[in-house]
Amino acid sequence: MTVMVDIRSVHKSFGSQEVLKGIDLAVRAGEVTVILGPSGSGKSTLLRTINHLEKVDRGAISVDGALVGYRRSGNRLYELREREVLRQRTRIGFVFQNFNLFPHLTVLDNIVEAPVSALKRPRKDAVEAARRLLDRVGLAEKADAYPRHLSGGQQQRVAIARALALEPRLLLFDEPTSALDPELVGEVLDVIKDLAHQGTTMIVVTHEIGFAREVADTVVFMDDGRIVEQGAPGDVLDRPRHDRTRAFLSKVL
């Protein structure tokens, strides 16, 4: 199966604090990788390097065969211009934990904005596609509402529809349910499960162990800036090999 995301020896520091300490990870096309780990383990930073929201200090990341944020000339890497990075990001959808919807735009316009401005799609086509996406996430009747009129779960489903509007090759989720009240978590996870069943390539940072067990093809456990363990959900969650994985799971299961 084709490798969609290829992360090689990625290091990242903030000042004197080394947050990523040599990450190697391959994500195959059409599969779901779930990243678990304690707070401060580097999960979200790793996710943000995949679409160049954070620049790596060393190493390289490729998505769909193309280096992210850089071009190679001989043995040297040169950072891409911001316009080229933005073009790359249109192929990598990102769903944040705090929704990040534009409060002054309706739900429909939140979804339409990027395809029109970034991809130069005719607005009529973008609106038709947005309405289909809203139907897909169960919010067809909310097209003309503003984000402040929606529950957290509804806002996050709009955020997922907005990410899908660019028809990305890859979807990244950074703890998509952590800002939600417990009774709203299920409605967001159900949308992500539907995407998984349709073969969408996804990397999901989450604390939802049940979701990882049900949906993930690969579970990755990170601690202290390193990948400690990875494998099939049954192996990592039920038969962890490392003490740190066992200690983490004993607290969350």
C-alpha positions as CSV (number, residue, x, y, z in Angstrom):
1,M,0.0,0.0,0.0
2,T,1.2,3.5,-0.8
3,V,2.8,5.5,2.0
4,M,0.9,8.8,2.3
5,V,2.9,10.4,5.1
6,D,6.7,9.7,5.6
7,I,8.3,11.2,8.7
8,R,12.0,10.7,9.0
9,S,14.2,11.6,11.9
10,V,12.2,14.7,12.8
11,H,13.5,16.9,15.6
12,K,11.9,20.0,17.0
13,S,12.9,22.3,19.9
14,F,11.4,25.4,21.5
15,G,14.3,27.2,22.9
16,S,16.2,24.8,25.1
17,Q,13.3,22.3,25.3
18,E,13.5,19.5,22.8
19,V,10.0,18.5,22.1
20,L,10.5,15.9,19.2
21,K,13.5,13.7,19.6
22,G,13.9,11.9,16.3
23,I,10.5,10.8,15.1
24,D,10.2,8.1,12.4
25,L,6.7,7.2,11.2
26,A,5.0,6.0,8.0
27,V,1.3,6.3,7.5
28,R,-0.2,4.4,4.6
29,A,-2.9,5.8,2.3
30,G,-6.4,5.0,3.3
31,E,-5.5,4.1,6.9
32,V,-6.2,5.7,10.3
33,T,-3.3,6.3,12.7
34,V,-4.2,7.3,16.2
35,I,-1.6,9.0,18.4
36,L,-1.9,8.6,22.2
37,G,0.3,9.8,25.0
38,P,0.4,12.0,28.1
39,S,0.3,15.8,27.9
40,G,3.6,17.3,26.8
41,S,4.7,14.2,25.0
42,G,4.9,16.0,21.6
43,K,1.8,14.7,19.9
44,S,0.3,18.0,18.9
45,T,3.7,19.4,17.9
46,L,4.2,16.4,15.6
47,L,0.8,16.9,14.0
48,R,1.6,20.6,13.4
49,T,4.9,19.8,11.7
50,I,3.1,17.6,9.1
51,N,1.5,20.7,7.5
52,H,4.4,23.1,8.4
53,L,2.5,25.0,11.0
54,E,5.7,24.2,13.0
55,K,9.0,24.1,11.1
56,V,11.2,21.1,11.9
57,D,14.8,21.6,13.1
58,R,16.1,18.4,11.6
59,G,14.7,15.6,9.5
60,A,12.1,15.7,6.7
61,I,8.4,15.1,6.2
62,S,6.8,14.0,2.9
63,V,3.0,13.9,2.2
64,D,1.9,12.1,-0.9
65,G,5.5,12.0,-2.2
66,A,6.2,15.7,-1.8
67,L,8.4,17.3,0.8
68,V,6.4,19.5,3.2
69,G,7.6,23.1,3.5
70,Y,10.9,22.6,1.6
71,R,12.3,21.7,-1.8
72,R,15.5,19.7,-2.2
73,S,18.4,20.8,-4.4
74,G,21.2,18.4,-4.3
75,N,21.9,17.6,-0.7
76,R,20.3,20.8,0.6
77,L,16.8,21.8,1.6
78,Y,15.4,25.2,0.8
79,E,12.3,26.5,2.6
80,L,9.3,27.2,0.3
81,R,7.7,30.6,0.0
82,E,4.6,31.1,2.1
83,R,2.4,31.0,-0.9
84,E,3.8,27.6,-1.9
85,V,3.3,26.3,1.7
86,L,-0.3,27.5,1.7
87,R,-0.8,25.6,-1.5
88,Q,0.5,22.5,0.1
89,R,-1.8,23.0,3.1
90,T,-4.8,22.8,0.8
91,R,-4.0,19.1,0.4
92,I,-3.7,18.6,4.2
93,G,-6.9,19.2,6.2
94,F,-6.4,20.2,9.8
95,V,-9.2,20.1,12.5
96,F,-8.3,21.9,15.7
97,Q,-9.5,21.1,19.2
98,N,-11.1,24.6,19.5
99,F,-12.9,24.6,16.1
100,N,-11.3,27.9,14.9
101,L,-14.4,28.9,12.9
102,F,-14.8,32.5,11.7
103,P,-17.4,34.0,14.0
104,H,-18.5,36.6,11.6
105,L,-19.3,34.1,8.8
106,T,-22.3,31.8,8.6
107,V,-21.7,28.1,8.7
108,L,-22.1,27.9,4.9
109,D,-19.6,30.7,4.3
110,N,-17.1,29.2,6.7
111,I,-17.0,26.1,4.5
112,V,-17.1,28.0,1.2
113,E,-14.4,30.6,2.0
114,A,-11.3,28.4,1.4
115,P,-12.3,26.7,-1.8
116,V,-13.1,30.1,-3.3
117,S,-10.1,32.0,-2.0
118,A,-7.4,29.3,-2.0
119,L,-8.5,27.1,-4.9
120,K,-10.3,29.8,-7.0
121,R,-13.4,27.7,-7.4
122,P,-16.6,29.4,-8.7
123,R,-18.7,30.3,-5.7
124,K,-21.8,28.5,-7.0
125,D,-19.8,25.2,-7.2
126,A,-18.3,25.8,-3.7
127,V,-21.8,26.4,-2.2
128,E,-23.2,23.3,-3.8
129,A,-20.3,21.2,-2.4
130,A,-20.6,22.9,1.0
131,R,-24.3,22.0,1.2
132,R,-23.4,18.3,0.4
133,L,-20.8,18.3,3.1
134,L,-23.2,19.8,5.7
135,D,-25.6,17.1,4.9
136,R,-22.8,14.5,5.3
137,V,-22.0,15.7,8.8
138,G,-25.7,16.0,9.7
139,L,-26.0,19.8,9.7
140,A,-27.8,20.6,6.5
141,E,-30.4,22.8,8.4
142,K,-27.6,24.9,10.0
143,A,-26.2,26.5,6.8
144,D,-27.3,30.0,7.6
145,A,-26.6,29.9,11.3
146,Y,-23.6,31.6,12.9
147,P,-21.0,29.6,15.0
148,R,-22.2,31.2,18.2
149,H,-25.6,29.6,17.8
150,L,-24.2,26.1,17.6
151,S,-23.2,23.6,20.3
152,G,-19.6,22.7,20.5
153,G,-20.2,19.3,18.8
154,Q,-22.0,21.1,16.0
155,Q,-19.1,23.6,15.6
156,Q,-16.6,20.8,15.4
157,R,-18.7,19.0,12.8
158,V,-18.7,22.2,10.7
159,A,-14.9,22.4,11.2
160,I,-14.6,18.9,9.8
161,A,-16.8,19.8,6.8
162,R,-14.6,22.9,6.2
163,A,-11.5,20.7,6.2
164,L,-13.2,18.3,3.7
165,A,-14.2,21.2,1.4
166,L,-10.6,21.4,0.1
167,E,-10.7,17.7,-0.8
168,P,-7.5,17.0,1.0
169,R,-5.3,13.9,0.6
170,L,-4.9,13.7,4.3
171,L,-6.8,14.8,7.4
172,L,-5.2,15.7,10.7
173,F,-7.2,15.9,13.9
174,D,-5.7,17.5,17.1
175,E,-7.7,16.2,20.0
176,P,-11.0,17.0,18.2
177,T,-13.2,16.2,21.2
178,S,-11.2,17.6,24.1
179,A,-13.0,20.9,24.2
180,L,-16.5,19.3,24.1
181,D,-18.9,18.4,26.9
182,P,-18.9,14.6,27.3
183,E,-22.4,14.1,25.8
184,L,-21.2,15.8,22.6
185,V,-18.2,13.7,22.0
186,G,-20.0,10.8,20.3
187,E,-21.5,12.9,17.5
188,V,-18.0,14.1,16.5
189,L,-16.4,10.7,16.7
190,D,-19.3,9.2,14.6
191,V,-18.4,11.6,11.8
192,I,-14.7,10.7,12.0
193,K,-15.7,7.0,12.0
194,D,-17.7,7.5,8.8
195,L,-14.7,9.1,7.2
196,A,-12.5,6.2,8.2
197,H,-15.0,3.7,6.7
198,Q,-14.8,5.6,3.4
199,G,-11.0,5.2,3.3
200,T,-9.9,8.7,4.3
201,T,-6.3,8.9,5.4
202,M,-6.2,10.3,8.9
203,I,-3.9,11.0,11.8
204,V,-5.9,11.6,15.0
205,V,-4.4,12.8,18.3
206,T,-6.9,11.8,20.9
207,H,-7.4,10.5,24.4
208,E,-10.4,8.4,23.3
209,I,-9.2,4.9,23.8
210,G,-12.4,3.3,22.7
211,F,-12.3,5.2,19.4
212,A,-8.7,4.1,18.9
213,R,-9.6,0.5,19.5
214,E,-12.5,0.7,17.0
215,V,-11.2,2.8,14.2
216,A,-7.4,2.9,14.1
217,D,-5.3,0.7,11.8
218,T,-2.2,1.7,13.8
219,V,-1.9,3.1,17.3
220,V,1.2,5.1,18.2
221,F,2.1,5.8,21.8
222,M,4.4,8.8,22.4
223,D,6.2,9.9,25.5
224,D,8.8,12.6,26.1
225,G,9.2,13.4,22.4
226,R,9.7,9.9,21.2
227,I,7.5,7.1,19.7
228,V,7.7,4.4,22.4
229,E,5.5,1.9,20.8
230,Q,3.3,1.4,17.7
231,G,1.3,-1.4,16.2
232,A,-2.2,-2.7,15.7
233,P,-4.7,-1.5,18.3
234,G,-5.1,-4.9,19.9
235,D,-1.3,-5.2,20.4
236,V,-0.6,-1.7,21.8
237,L,-3.8,-1.4,23.9
238,D,-4.2,-4.9,25.2
239,R,-0.6,-6.3,25.1
240,P,1.7,-3.2,25.5
241,R,5.4,-4.2,25.5
242,H,6.7,-1.1,27.3
243,D,6.4,0.0,30.9
244,R,5.6,3.6,29.9
245,T,2.7,2.4,27.7
246,R,1.3,0.2,30.4
247,A,1.6,2.9,33.0
248,F,-0.3,5.4,30.7
249,L,-3.0,2.9,29.8
250,S,-3.6,2.0,33.5
251,K,-4.5,5.6,34.2
252,V,-6.9,6.1,31.2
253,L,-8.6,2.7,30.8
